[in-house]
Amino acid sequence: MIKTLDIKGIVKFITIIGTILPIFFILPILIGLFYHEDVIPFAIFDGILFFINATVLFMLRGNKISLKVKGSIIAVNLIWILLGIAGAIPLMLYTSIDFSSAFFESISGFTTTGATIFSEIETLPKMILFLRSLTHWLGGMGIIVLGIGLLSIINPTGSLSMFKAESTGISVDKIAPKIRDTALMLWIIYSFLTLFDMLLLKYFGMGWFDAINHAFSTISTGGFSTKNSSLGYFDSSAIIWTTTIFMIISGINFLAHLKFLHRDYSGYKSEEIKYYIYIFFILSILLTAIHTLSGNIELKESLKHSFFTIASVLTTTGFATLNYEEWGHAAVMIVFTAMLIGGTTGSTAGGVKVIRYIIVFKNMLTEIKRVLHPNAILSIFIDGKKLKSSLLTSIFGFFTLYALTTVIVMLYLYARGLDEMTSISTALATVGNIGPGFAKVGPVENYGFFSWYDKWVLSIAMIIGRLECYTVYLLLYKEFWKKF
């Protein structure tokens, strides 16, 4: 093993997260008590989980955490595997599913993918429904980011590398001087948006239980619902439009929201957010036109469902109100396009992210100009700042890894005997952390039909997508394990 690796530091940080998680797991236990469900198995498991992690943490109390990039990458990968296991056990205790299915459901929750193996959601115990939504909420902003806040208190020098390994996007930005303060501020705005969304949903007719679950899933851009027909169950335009708005808000860089609280509107003026809004409206209007022309439906109804669908897919949330596959091939093409894009960096949304497309297209235009003017000195600028060549290389590397991962999963599924559309959309939906796709994994279907080994492949795909490829693939690089 590499001598330079802080093994105790990795274990200590994992146990910090492992101690935080069972504290949050008390919430679904309380929900179970409120609805008079048998919470004893869950409570015993939660107590054991807390005891083990707290004991190890106590034993390592004198050890200073000083995680560098390599140690952070290992810790992040291990944490996501352990989160999947921790979330899977309660599912197994209260349902008849096997470990592979439970792990898939748990990883789908924590990665905010929203792909489910359950066909009868409404028959699940209330505490399990809440647990699924809670995994979304914790995974949305990142339980690791919460841990960073605590880690910085213990040893501030070890937090930045962990933040880089966990956070999504092309670069790491912060508002407060310390990463710890930025992480905690992000959680505050995240919690505020969740509370605001929950209150509005309750006001517009949802019960408290459904409101909090859907608020968790919306702000985290996860997609788990308490109903078999998702948001389509609630025959309320106000609920659908409210959810649409909050999905779009959650797909915006949360640092822009924090700047807004400090009366700084510059975050919303970035090129990425502008194009994100343009893309949302263009695709929504196109889908509205197609939906209206494809059947006998009023314009206001078409607007509602089309804007909701694009918001859901673009932000990789995965909620549904209607089966958009029935709107025709043109509609599927529009939704498919939204699947390929994703939200903005620094948001809870998954996917490729808008900024990467902006940079790629700008680079293409630059290369065209270079052909016409070979001696010209050309650069790429984003928001008035010149991009470094190393960042361009990183982005193109990401596109390669993202496409490679998607193709590998797609070819695997096709070799397993699935049709083309199911194979392609399942690969995109899992790697992009979207949830629903088309055909057998469409908005009214589920992932329960996959074999146990398929679910492991798809679970790994979700983790790779959540950690944006590099953090996982570095583990396969031989040089990574050499002493340096």
C-alpha positions in Angstrom: 0.0 0.0 0.0 1.1 3.5 -0.7 3.0 4.9 2.3 1.9 8.5 1.5 -1.7 7.6 1.8 -3.4 8.7 5.0 -5.3 5.5 5.8 -6.4 6.6 9.2 -7.5 9.9 7.8 -9.7 8.1 5.2 -11.2 5.9 7.8 -11.8 8.8 10.1 -13.6 10.8 7.5 -15.7 7.8 6.4 -16.7 7.3 10.1 -17.7 11.0 10.3 -20.1 10.5 7.5 -21.1 7.1 9.0 -21.9 8.9 12.2 -23.9 11.7 10.6 -26.0 9.3 8.4 -27.8 7.3 11.3 -28.6 10.7 12.9 -30.6 11.6 9.7 -32.0 8.0 9.6 -33.8 8.8 12.9 -36.2 10.9 10.8 -37.8 8.0 8.9 -38.0 6.1 12.1 -40.0 8.9 13.6 -42.2 8.9 10.5 -42.8 5.2 11.1 -43.7 5.8 14.7 -46.2 8.5 13.7 -47.9 6.1 11.3 -47.8 3.2 13.8 -45.4 1.1 11.8 -43.0 -1.5 13.1 -39.8 0.6 13.5 -37.8 -1.9 15.7 -35.7 -3.5 12.9 -34.9 -0.1 11.4 -34.0 1.3 14.9 -31.8 -1.6 15.7 -29.9 -1.3 12.4 -29.6 2.4 12.9 -28.3 2.0 16.4 -25.7 -0.6 15.3 -24.6 1.7 12.4 -24.1 4.6 14.7 -22.4 2.6 17.4 -19.8 1.1 15.0 -18.9 4.4 13.3 -18.9 6.4 16.6 -16.6 3.7 18.2 -14.1 3.9 15.3 -14.3 7.7 15.3 -13.6 7.7 19.1 -10.6 5.4 18.6 -9.2 7.8 16.0 -10.0 10.9 17.9 -6.3 11.8 18.2 -5.6 11.3 14.6 -5.4 14.4 12.4 -7.1 14.3 9.0 -4.9 15.6 6.2 -6.4 14.2 3.1 -4.7 15.2 -0.2 -6.3 14.6 -3.6 -5.4 10.9 -3.8 -6.8 10.1 -0.3 -9.9 12.2 -1.0 -10.6 10.3 -4.2 -10.4 7.0 -2.5 -12.5 8.2 0.4 -15.2 9.6 -1.9 -15.5 6.3 -3.8 -15.7 4.3 -0.6 -18.3 6.5 0.9 -20.6 6.2 -2.1 -20.4 2.4 -1.9 -21.0 2.4 1.8 -23.9 4.8 1.5 -25.5 2.4 -1.0 -25.1 -0.5 1.5 -26.4 1.6 4.4 -29.4 2.7 2.5 -30.1 -0.8 1.1 -30.4 -2.6 4.4 -33.6 -0.8 5.6 -35.1 -1.5 2.2 -34.4 -5.2 2.6 -35.8 -5.2 6.1 -39.2 -3.9 5.0 -39.6 -5.3 1.5 -39.1 -8.6 -0.3 -36.3 -7.4 -2.6 -32.8 -8.9 -2.7 -29.6 -7.0 -1.9 -28.9 -6.2 -5.6 -32.2 -4.5 -6.0 -31.9 -2.7 -2.6 -28.4 -1.5 -3.4 -29.7 -0.2 -6.8 -32.6 1.6 -5.2 -30.3 3.1 -2.5 -27.7 4.3 -5.0 -30.4 5.7 -7.2 -31.6 7.6 -4.2 -28.2 9.0 -3.1 -27.1 9.8 -6.6 -30.4 11.5 -7.2 -31.1 9.4 -10.2 -34.6 8.5 -9.3 -34.7 5.1 -11.1 -36.8 2.7 -9.1 -37.3 -1.0 -9.0 -40.7 -0.8 -7.3 -43.9 -1.0 -9.4 -46.2 -0.4 -6.4 -44.8 2.6 -4.7 -48.0 3.4 -2.7 -47.9 0.0 -0.8 -44.5 0.7 0.7 -44.4 1.7 4.4 -44.4 5.4 5.0 -41.0 5.3 6.7 -39.5 3.6 3.6 -41.1 6.2 1.3 -39.6 8.9 3.4 -36.2 7.1 3.5 -36.1 7.1 -0.3 -36.8 10.8 -0.4 -34.3 11.5 2.3 -31.5 9.7 0.4 -32.3 12.1 -2.5 -32.1 15.1 -0.2 -28.8 14.1 1.4 -27.3 13.1 -1.9 -28.5 16.2 -3.7 -26.2 18.7 -2.1 -23.9 15.9 -1.1 -23.7 14.4 2.3 -19.9 14.7 1.8 -20.2 18.4 1.5 -22.0 18.4 4.9 -19.1 16.3 6.2 -16.7 18.9 4.9 -18.2 21.4 7.2 -17.4 19.2 10.1 -14.0 18.1 8.7 -12.9 21.7 8.4 -13.5 22.2 12.1 -11.3 19.2 12.9 -8.6 20.0 10.4 -9.1 22.8 7.9 -6.2 21.8 5.7 -7.9 18.6 4.6 -11.1 20.0 3.2 -10.4 21.6 -0.2 -9.2 18.4 -1.8 -12.4 16.6 -0.6 -14.5 19.4 -2.0 -12.8 19.1 -5.4 -13.3 15.3 -5.4 -17.0 15.5 -4.6 -18.3 18.7 -6.2 -19.6 18.7 -9.7 -18.6 21.1 -12.5 -15.6 22.3 -14.4 -14.0 24.2 -11.5 -14.3 24.7 -7.8 -15.6 28.1 -6.6 -16.5 29.4 -3.2 -17.9 32.5 -1.6 -16.7 32.3 1.9 -12.9 32.3 2.6 -13.2 28.8 4.1 -14.6 25.8 2.2 -16.3 24.8 5.5 -18.3 28.1 5.5 -19.2 27.8 1.9 -20.4 24.2 2.4 -22.6 25.2 5.4 -24.0 28.2 3.6 -24.9 26.0 0.7 -26.8 23.7 3.0 -28.7 26.7 4.5 -30.0 27.9 1.1 -30.7 24.2 0.2 -32.8 23.8 3.3 -34.6 27.1 2.8 -35.6 26.2 -0.7 -36.8 22.8 0.5 -38.9 24.3 3.2 -40.3 27.0 0.9 -41.2 24.3 -1.8 -42.8 22.1 0.9 -45.0 24.9 2.2 -46.2 25.9 -1.2 -47.1 22.3 -2.1 -49.0 22.0 1.1 -50.8 25.3 0.4 -51.8 24.0 -3.0 -53.4 20.9 -1.7 -50.8 18.2 -0.9 -50.8 16.5 2.5 -47.8 17.2 4.7 -46.3 13.8 4.1 -46.5 14.1 0.3 -45.3 17.7 0.4 -42.1 17.1 2.3 -41.3 14.0 0.2 -41.8 15.8 -3.1 -39.9 18.9 -1.8 -37.0 16.6 -0.9 -37.1 15.0 -4.4 -37.6 18.4 -6.2 -34.8 20.4 -4.7 -32.4 17.5 -4.9 -33.5 17.0 -8.6 -34.0 13.3 -7.6 -37.4 12.2 -8.8 -38.6 9.7 -6.2 -42.4 10.1 -5.6 -44.8 8.7 -3.1 -47.3 7.9 -5.9 -47.2 5.3 -8.6 -48.1 7.9 -11.2 -45.6 10.4 -9.8 -46.8 14.1 -10.0 -49.5 12.9 -12.4 -51.4 11.7 -9.4 -52.1 15.3 -8.2 -54.7 16.9 -10.5 -53.4 20.4 -9.7 -52.0 22.9 -12.1 -50.6 24.9 -9.2 -48.7 21.9 -7.9 -47.2 21.1 -11.3 -46.2 24.7 -12.0 -44.7 25.1 -8.6 -42.7 21.9 -9.0 -41.6 23.1 -12.5 -40.3 26.4 -11.1 -38.4 24.7 -8.2 -36.8 22.1 -10.5 -35.5 24.9 -12.7 -34.2 26.8 -9.7 -32.5 23.7 -8.4 -30.8 23.2 -11.8 -29.1 26.6 -11.3 -25.7 26.9 -9.6 -26.4 27.2 -5.9 -23.5 29.7 -5.5 -25.6 32.1 -7.7 -28.4 31.7 -5.2 -25.9 32.5 -2.3 -24.6 35.5 -4.2 -28.2 36.7 -4.6 -28.7 36.6 -0.8 -25.7 39.0 -0.6 -27.4 41.3 -3.2 -25.0 40.2 -5.8 -26.9 39.3 -9.0 -23.8 38.5 -11.1 -24.3 34.7 -10.6 -27.5 34.8 -12.6 -25.9 36.8 -15.4 -23.3 34.1 -16.2 -23.3 32.7 -19.8 -24.1 29.2 -18.5 -27.3 30.2 -16.7 -28.4 32.4 -19.6 -28.1 29.5 -22.1 -29.7 27.1 -19.6 -32.8 29.3 -19.5 -32.8 29.7 -23.3 -32.5 26.0 -23.8 -35.3 25.4 -21.3 -37.8 27.8 -23.0 -36.9 26.7 -26.5 -37.3 23.0 -25.8 -40.5 23.6 -23.8 -42.1 25.7 -26.5 -41.2 23.2 -29.2 -42.6 20.4 -27.1 -45.7 22.4 -26.4 -46.3 22.9 -30.1 -45.7 19.2 -30.9 -47.9 18.1 -28.0 -50.7 20.4 -29.0 -50.6 19.3 -32.6 -50.3 15.6 -31.7 -53.7 15.3 -30.0 -56.9 17.0 -28.8 -55.5 19.0 -25.9 -55.9 22.6 -24.8 -52.9 24.9 -25.1 -52.8 25.7 -21.4 -52.7 22.0 -20.6 -50.0 21.4 -23.2 -47.9 24.3 -21.8 -48.2 22.9 -18.3 -47.2 19.3 -19.1 -44.6 20.3 -21.7 -42.8 22.8 -19.5 -42.9 20.4 -16.6 -41.5 17.5 -18.7 -38.6 19.6 -20.1 -37.8 20.9 -16.6 -37.9 17.4 -15.2 -35.6 15.9 -17.8 -33.3 18.9 -18.3 -32.6 19.1 -14.6 -32.4 15.3 -14.4 -35.1 15.1 -11.8 -37.3 12.5 -13.5 -40.8 13.4 -12.3 -43.6 12.7 -14.8 -47.2 13.8 -15.2 -48.0 12.2 -18.6 -46.4 9.5 -20.8 -44.5 11.8 -23.2 -43.7 8.7 -25.4 -47.3 8.9 -26.6 -46.8 12.3 -28.1 -44.9 11.0 -31.1 -41.4 10.7 -32.4 -40.8 14.4 -32.6 -41.6 14.8 -28.9 -39.3 11.9 -28.0 -36.6 13.7 -29.9 -37.1 16.9 -27.9 -37.0 15.0 -24.6 -34.0 13.0 -25.8 -32.2 16.3 -26.5 -32.9 17.5 -22.9 -31.5 14.3 -21.6 -28.2 14.9 -23.3 -27.8 18.4 -21.8 -28.4 18.5 -18.0 -28.4 21.4 -15.6 -25.7 23.9 -14.7 -22.5 23.4 -12.7 -22.8 23.7 -8.9 -26.4 22.6 -9.0 -28.0 19.4 -7.8 -28.7 18.4 -11.4 -26.8 15.7 -13.2 -25.9 15.3 -16.9 -23.1 16.7 -18.9 -23.9 20.3 -17.8 -24.6 23.3 -20.0 -21.2 25.0 -19.5 -19.3 22.1 -21.1 -21.4 22.4 -24.3 -20.8 26.1 -24.4 -17.1 25.6 -24.2 -17.0 22.8 -26.8 -19.0 24.9 -29.3 -16.8 28.0 -28.6 -13.7 25.8 -29.2 -15.2 24.5 -32.5 -15.7 28.1 -33.7 -12.2 29.0 -32.6 -10.7 26.1 -34.6 -12.7 27.1 -37.7 -11.4 30.6 -37.3 -7.9 29.2 -36.9 -8.2 27.5 -40.2 -9.1 30.8 -41.9 -6.5 32.7 -39.9 -3.6 30.3 -39.1 -1.4 33.1 -37.6 -4.0 34.6 -35.4 -3.8 34.3 -31.6 -7.2 33.0 -30.6 -8.5 32.3 -27.1 -11.8 31.2 -25.5 -13.5 33.4 -23.0 -16.3 32.5 -20.6 -17.9 35.4 -18.7 -15.0 37.6 -19.8 -12.4 35.3 -18.4 -9.8 33.4 -20.6 -10.0 29.7 -20.2 -6.8 27.8 -19.5 -5.7 25.1 -22.0 -5.6 22.6 -19.1 -9.3 23.2 -18.5 -10.1 22.6 -22.1 -8.2 19.4 -22.0 -10.1 18.3 -18.9 -13.5 19.1 -20.5 -12.7 17.1 -23.6 -11.4 14.3 -21.4 -14.7 14.3 -19.5 -16.7 14.1 -22.7 -14.6 11.1 -23.8 -15.1 9.3 -20.5 -18.8 10.2 -20.3 -19.4 9.0 -23.8 -17.3 5.9 -23.3 -19.2 5.0 -20.1 -22.5 5.5 -21.8 -21.6 3.4 -24.8 -20.2 0.6 -22.7 -23.4 0.4 -20.6 -25.5 0.7 -23.8 -23.6 -2.1 -25.6 -23.8 -4.3 -22.5 -27.6 -3.9 -22.3 -28.0 -4.5 -26.0 -25.9 -7.6 -25.7 -28.2 -8.7 -22.9 -31.1 -8.7 -25.4 -32.7 -5.4 -24.8 -34.0 -3.3 -27.7 -32.1 -0.3 -29.0 -34.2 2.5 -27.4 -34.2 0.8 -24.0 -30.4 0.2 -24.2 -29.6 3.7 -25.2 -32.0 5.6 -22.9 -31.1 3.3 -19.9 -27.4 4.1 -20.4 -28.1 7.8 -20.7 -30.6 7.8 -17.8 -28.2 6.1 -15.3 -24.9 7.7 -16.3 -26.7 11.1 -16.5 -28.6 10.4 -13.2 -31.9 11.2 -14.9 -34.0 8.2 -13.9 -36.7 7.5 -16.6 -35.8 6.9 -20.2 -37.8 5.4 -23.0 -39.4 2.1 -24.0 -39.0 -0.4 -21.1 -37.7 2.3 -18.8 -40.1 5.0 -19.9 -41.9 7.5 -17.5 -44.6 5.0 -16.6 -42.2 2.0 -16.3 -39.6 0.9 -13.7 -36.2 -0.9 -13.5 -37.5 -3.9 -11.6 -37.2 -6.3 -14.6 -33.4 -6.1 -14.8 -31.4 -9.1 -13.5 -29.3 -8.8 -10.3 -26.1 -8.4 -12.3 -27.7 -5.7 -14.5 -28.5 -3.7 -11.4 -24.9 -3.8 -10.3 -23.7 -2.6 -13.6 -26.3 0.2 -13.6 -25.5 1.1 -10.0 -21.8 1.5 -10.9 -22.9 3.7 -13.9 -24.9 5.9 -11.6 -21.9 6.4 -9.2 -19.6 7.2 -12.2 -22.1 9.7 -13.4 -22.6 11.3 -10.0 -18.9 11.7 -9.5 -18.4 12.9 -13.1 -16.2 10.1 -14.3 -12.7 11.2 -13.3 -13.0 10.4 -9.6 -14.0 6.8 -10.4 -11.7 6.1 -13.4 -8.6 7.4 -11.6 -8.9 4.2 -9.4 -8.2 2.2 -12.6 -5.1 4.1 -13.5 -2.0 2.3 -12.6 0.0 5.4 -11.8 -2.6 6.4 -9.2 -1.5 3.5 -6.9 2.2 4.3 -7.2 4.1 6.1 -4.5 4.6 9.8 -5.2 
